[in-house]
């Protein structure tokens, strides 16, 4: 993980069909998986487990309120 420390997020976008296929997630149907793109070209996306057995969601908290990261890149 030290390779991403200090990197900047330059985009948040939906996962592409090619990325879905590469992960073997094609059987999941329509996926709303956010992809975080870093300034060095690295991409990060959530998985349901460390083996990559399925897609996941990104969520968190700010000032005690829940945040959800959607493929549009907007926090709600």
ABEGO torsion letter per residue (X at the ends): XAAABGBBBABBBBBBAAAAAAAGAAAAEBBBBBBBBBAAGBBBBBBABAAGAEBBBBBBBBGGBBBBBBAAGBBX
